Amino acid sequence: MSESTIQNPVGWFEIYVNDMQRAKTFYEAVLGTQFSKLEAPGQPPGMEMWAFPMQQNAMGVTGALVKMPGLEAGGHNVIVYFMCTDCAVEAAKAAKSGGGLVKEKMSIGPYGFIALVTDTEGNMIGLHSMQ
């Protein structure tokens, strides 16, 4: 990220769930919010995403509840996405700095690109860029 670009570091989060309806009911009850269904190009079969509400000019970030085959809920299955200029660059830096590469840069259609890496403690984090 260039020094001339000023932004908060976190741009998105995902909370992985096993039972989407149960999770939506919980968050709607606790937070008094409603979700909107997200569809992403190239979304794997069985993947389901429901986004928390977002206000363009409000503080903070938004994210989604995600149900995806192979990623179980609980433990450490919340992913925070950090904003980058080009997520492939930061993913390479993560691998060179003692972390690991989980998923190379991939397109998420009109929403840009993501890469998934692990830190030195085994935590998975996401990297997001528009290019």
Secondary structure, DSSP 8 states (H G I E B T S, - for coil): --TT----SEEEEEEE-S-HHHHHHHHHHHH----EEE--TT--TT-EEEE----TTSSS--EEEEEBTTB-SSTT-EEEEEE-S-HHHHHHHHHHTT-EEEEEEEE-GGG-EEEEEE-TTS-EEEEEE--
